[in-house]
Amino acid sequence: MIENYNEFRTINKYFLRISIIRQVQQKNVEFNKTELFSAIKYLTNKELKQLLLDFYGYDSDSKGKFKISDSNKEWLISKVLINVVDNYIKSKRAFNKFEQYLENIILLLSLTNLVDEEINNILDVFKKIINKASNTIGIYQSINLFLSNQYNLYKPKINEKKLLNLITTVITKFVYRQYGGYDFHAITRGEISNLYGYAKIRNAILKDEQLIDKLISECKELPIEEQLNISQSLLLNIYDISTEPIKNKLKNYILNIKSNKTKEKHDYLIFELTLIIRDFKQLDDKIIKELSEYFEQFKDSRTFSFIWYTLDSQIDYLIKEKKLIKLEPISKAIKTLIENYKNSERLSII
């Protein structure tokens, strides 16, 4: 009963903070088993992240690194993680108490130097989570962060077959409509983009043409807006790690999406610029005209859209990296609109 009191949870926060302060002269923070238990159970994921960040100086070489003894890693991966995942899956509903525990375990492991076998075991657990659980976006983000932290901190050579198995699980979940609303959002909005990025780094090659045929067929049944989202967040990432026949299938489908039928003009423009960035298309006068007309309508209006930051970033990339100087007048127009927004308190947000 006492565990549910805020005072008890606050005591545990102080308990962990004191443990970290005691280690201030050491290169890495290390928690014992009791401290790991408290961090996982009594802190939110946001609180745990902040607690660990507070320990390191901004320019510390050890920033983000966390130490767990071999025996505690064995306990955390083979017992705690497995038990929490089993209960998380059995709950059959999102936002249960085991979600917080799972996010915290994944965070701690993501900051820890792991051997190949440990990483393989963790990826197997991720596969089980994606395949069987009713996941929230937070779980996908935790998996994404695990891959990012591992690469940035330790650069392990993760087994490419394990990465491909995980990617195949994601695709299969989508193809056979085994997803919930949060799964769909995570898959179609790039919440696990690091999975594809790591597979590319490891030179993994996806060869299952039959699965991709089913994926494309399923995509064609979606509204245009969702086809654009999934193309940018999933299909283009798959394209980078596929055989040539699969690349041709994906490119052919993407180029034949009627992107101009989307409800929002900016979605169409972002998609078209993405294809130009990826060398699927060439910049032509038509898209330049449409970009100009789109921003012209806001020239004297008192509205603003954060979407403009995305378009501005894309156009900057095309000017700097692709040398497409025809886009410079549009870039100037966007930056003027953004500057006007920053200087005004009366603009409405669209």
C-alpha positions in Angstrom: 0.0 0.0 0.0 2.8 2.4 0.9 4.2 2.2 -2.6 1.3 4.2 -4.0 2.1 7.3 -1.8 3.9 10.2 -3.4 6.0 10.6 -0.3 7.4 7.1 -0.6 8.2 7.7 -4.3 9.9 10.9 -3.4 12.0 9.2 -0.9 13.2 6.8 -3.6 14.1 9.7 -5.9 16.3 11.1 -3.1 17.7 7.7 -2.4 18.8 7.3 -6.0 20.1 10.9 -6.3 22.2 10.4 -3.2 23.6 7.2 -4.8 24.6 9.2 -7.8 26.1 12.1 -5.8 28.3 9.6 -3.9 29.8 8.6 -7.3 30.4 12.1 -8.6 34.2 11.5 -8.8 33.7 8.3 -10.8 33.7 8.0 -14.6 30.3 6.2 -14.8 27.3 5.8 -12.5 26.5 2.3 -11.3 23.4 1.2 -9.4 23.3 -1.9 -7.3 20.3 -4.3 -7.5 18.2 -2.5 -4.9 18.9 0.8 -6.7 18.0 -0.7 -10.1 14.8 -2.0 -8.6 13.9 1.5 -7.2 14.7 3.2 -10.5 12.6 0.9 -12.5 9.6 0.8 -10.2 9.3 4.2 -8.5 10.4 6.7 -11.2 8.6 7.7 -14.4 10.6 7.4 -17.5 11.0 11.1 -17.7 12.2 11.3 -14.1 14.8 8.6 -14.7 16.1 10.3 -17.8 16.5 13.6 -15.9 18.1 11.9 -12.9 20.8 10.3 -15.1 21.4 13.5 -17.2 21.9 15.6 -14.1 25.0 13.6 -13.1 27.1 14.4 -16.2 28.6 17.7 -17.3 27.5 18.9 -20.7 30.9 18.2 -22.3 31.6 15.0 -20.4 33.2 12.1 -22.4 31.1 9.8 -20.3 27.8 11.6 -20.8 25.0 9.1 -21.0 27.0 6.1 -20.1 25.8 3.9 -17.3 27.4 0.9 -15.7 25.7 -2.3 -14.6 27.7 -5.2 -13.2 27.7 -8.5 -15.2 25.7 -10.3 -12.6 23.1 -7.5 -12.4 22.9 -7.3 -16.2 22.2 -11.1 -16.2 19.4 -10.5 -13.6 18.0 -7.5 -15.4 17.9 -9.1 -18.9 17.0 -12.8 -18.2 14.7 -12.3 -15.2 13.4 -8.7 -14.8 12.9 -7.9 -18.4 11.4 -11.2 -19.3 9.0 -11.1 -16.4 7.9 -7.5 -17.0 7.4 -8.2 -20.7 5.3 -11.3 -20.0 3.1 -9.3 -17.6 3.0 -6.3 -20.0 1.7 -8.6 -22.8 -0.8 -10.4 -20.6 -2.4 -7.0 -19.6 -3.9 -6.7 -23.1 -4.3 -3.0 -22.7 -2.2 0.1 -23.3 -0.9 2.3 -20.5 -0.7 -0.4 -17.8 1.8 -0.1 -15.0 4.2 -2.6 -16.7 4.7 -0.1 -19.5 6.6 2.3 -17.2 8.7 -0.5 -15.8 9.5 -1.7 -19.4 10.5 1.8 -20.6 12.8 2.2 -17.6 14.5 -1.2 -18.1 15.1 -0.4 -21.8 16.5 3.0 -20.9 18.9 1.6 -18.4 20.1 -1.1 -20.8 20.4 1.3 -23.6 23.1 3.2 -21.7 25.0 0.1 -20.7 27.9 -1.5 -22.6 26.4 -4.9 -23.7 28.0 -7.9 -25.3 26.6 -9.5 -28.4 24.7 -12.2 -26.7 23.0 -9.7 -24.4 22.0 -7.5 -27.3 20.7 -10.5 -29.2 18.6 -11.5 -26.3 17.2 -8.0 -25.9 16.3 -7.8 -29.6 14.5 -11.1 -29.3 12.4 -9.5 -26.5 11.7 -6.5 -28.7 10.5 -8.8 -31.4 8.1 -10.5 -28.9 6.8 -7.1 -27.7 6.1 -5.9 -31.2 4.6 -9.2 -32.3 2.3 -9.8 -29.3 1.7 -6.7 -27.2 -0.8 -3.8 -27.4 1.9 -1.2 -27.6 1.9 2.5 -27.0 4.0 5.0 -29.0 6.2 5.2 -25.9 7.3 1.6 -26.2 8.3 2.1 -29.8 10.2 5.3 -28.9 12.0 3.3 -26.1 13.1 0.7 -28.7 14.2 3.5 -31.0 16.2 5.2 -28.2 17.9 1.9 -27.3 19.3 1.5 -30.8 20.3 5.2 -30.9 22.1 5.1 -27.5 23.8 1.9 -28.2 25.2 3.1 -31.5 26.2 6.6 -30.3 27.8 5.3 -27.1 29.3 2.0 -28.0 28.7 1.2 -31.7 28.1 -2.5 -31.3 28.0 -4.7 -34.4 24.5 -5.8 -34.0 23.7 -9.0 -35.8 22.1 -8.0 -39.2 19.8 -11.1 -39.1 18.4 -10.0 -35.8 17.7 -6.5 -37.2 16.0 -8.0 -40.3 13.9 -10.3 -38.1 12.7 -7.2 -36.2 12.0 -5.3 -39.3 10.1 -8.3 -40.8 8.0 -8.5 -37.6 7.1 -4.8 -38.0 6.1 -5.3 -41.6 4.2 -8.5 -40.9 2.2 -6.7 -38.1 1.2 -4.1 -40.6 0.5 -6.4 -43.5 -1.8 -8.7 -41.5 -3.5 -5.8 -39.7 -2.4 -7.0 -36.3 -1.8 -3.4 -35.1 -3.7 -1.1 -32.8 -3.9 2.6 -33.2 -0.6 3.3 -31.5 1.2 0.6 -33.5 -0.2 2.1 -36.7 1.0 5.6 -35.7 4.4 4.4 -34.7 4.9 2.4 -37.9 3.6 5.1 -40.2 5.2 8.1 -38.5 8.8 7.0 -38.2 8.9 6.2 -34.4 11.3 3.3 -35.0 13.4 4.9 -37.7 16.7 3.9 -36.0 15.9 0.2 -36.6 16.2 0.8 -40.4 19.1 3.1 -39.9 21.0 0.5 -37.9 20.2 -2.2 -40.5 21.6 0.0 -43.2 24.8 0.6 -41.2 25.2 -3.2 -40.8 24.6 -3.7 -44.6 21.5 -5.9 -43.9 19.6 -6.8 -47.1 15.9 -7.6 -47.1 15.1 -10.3 -49.6 11.5 -11.3 -49.0 9.7 -10.1 -52.2 6.4 -11.8 -51.3 6.2 -9.9 -48.0 6.9 -6.6 -49.8 4.2 -7.4 -52.4 1.7 -7.8 -49.6 3.0 -4.6 -47.9 2.5 -2.6 -51.1 -0.9 -4.2 -51.7 -2.0 -3.2 -48.2 -0.6 0.3 -48.6 -2.8 0.8 -51.7 -5.9 0.3 -49.6 -5.0 3.3 -47.3 -6.2 6.9 -47.8 -3.7 9.0 -49.8 -2.5 10.8 -46.6 -1.5 7.5 -45.0 0.1 6.3 -48.2 2.3 9.4 -48.1 3.2 8.9 -44.4 4.0 5.3 -44.7 6.1 5.8 -47.8 8.3 8.4 -46.1 8.5 6.6 -42.7 8.6 2.9 -43.8 8.9 2.2 -47.5 11.8 4.6 -48.2 13.7 3.1 -45.2 13.0 -0.4 -46.5 14.2 0.7 -50.0 17.6 1.4 -48.6 18.1 -2.1 -47.3 16.5 -4.2 -50.0 17.5 -6.2 -53.1 17.2 -4.5 -56.5 14.0 -6.3 -57.4 12.4 -5.0 -54.1 13.8 -1.5 -54.7 12.1 -1.5 -58.1 8.8 -2.6 -56.7 8.9 0.1 -54.0 10.0 2.9 -56.3 7.3 2.0 -58.9 4.6 2.1 -56.2 5.8 5.3 -54.6 6.1 7.2 -57.9 2.5 6.2 -58.8 0.9 7.5 -55.6 -1.4 10.4 -56.5 0.1 12.7 -54.0 -1.7 15.7 -55.4 -5.0 14.2 -54.2 -4.1 14.7 -50.6 -6.4 17.0 -48.6 -3.5 19.2 -47.3 -1.3 21.0 -49.8 1.7 20.9 -47.5 1.6 17.1 -47.3 1.8 16.9 -51.0 4.7 19.4 -51.1 6.7 17.6 -48.4 6.2 14.3 -50.1 7.3 15.7 -53.5 10.4 17.3 -52.0 11.2 14.1 -50.2 11.3 12.3 -53.5 13.5 14.9 -55.0 15.9 14.6 -52.0 16.0 10.9 -52.5 16.6 11.2 -56.3 13.3 9.6 -57.2 12.4 12.7 -59.1 13.9 15.8 -60.6 13.0 19.3 -59.6 10.8 20.8 -62.3 9.0 24.1 -62.9 5.7 22.6 -61.8 6.8 22.0 -58.2 8.5 25.3 -58.1 5.3 27.1 -59.1 3.2 25.1 -56.6 5.6 26.0 -53.8 5.6 29.6 -54.8 1.8 29.7 -54.9 1.5 27.9 -51.6 3.6 30.5 -49.7 2.3 33.4 -51.6 -1.2 32.9 -50.1 0.3 33.6 -46.6 2.3 36.6 -47.6 -0.1 39.1 -46.1 -2.0 36.8 -43.8 -1.7 36.6 -40.0 -1.4 32.8 -39.8 1.5 30.4 -39.3 2.1 26.7 -39.6 5.0 24.7 -38.0 4.9 22.6 -41.2 6.9 25.5 -42.7 9.9 24.5 -40.7 9.9 21.1 -42.4 9.6 22.6 -45.8 12.3 25.2 -45.0 14.6 22.4 -43.9 14.0 20.3 -47.0 14.5 23.3 -49.3 17.7 24.3 -47.5 19.0 20.8 -48.0 18.2 20.9 -51.7 19.9 24.2 -52.2 23.0 23.3 -50.2 23.5 19.7 -51.1 21.8 19.4 -54.5 22.7 22.9 -55.6 19.2 23.6 -56.7 19.5 27.4 -56.6 16.1 27.8 -58.3 14.6 27.3 -54.9 16.4 30.3 -53.3 13.5 32.7 -53.8 11.1 30.3 -52.1 13.6 29.7 -49.3 13.7 33.5 -48.7 9.9 33.7 -48.6 9.7 30.9 -46.0 12.3 32.5 -43.8 10.5 35.8 -44.0 7.3 34.1 -42.9 9.0 32.4 -40.0 10.7 35.6 -38.9 7.4 37.4 -39.0 5.9 34.7 -36.8 8.7 35.1 -34.3 8.2 38.8 -34.1 4.5 38.8 -33.7 2.2 37.7 -30.9 -1.0 38.0 -32.8 -0.5 35.3 -35.5 -2.9 32.4 -35.5 -1.5 28.9 -35.8 -2.8 26.6 -38.5 
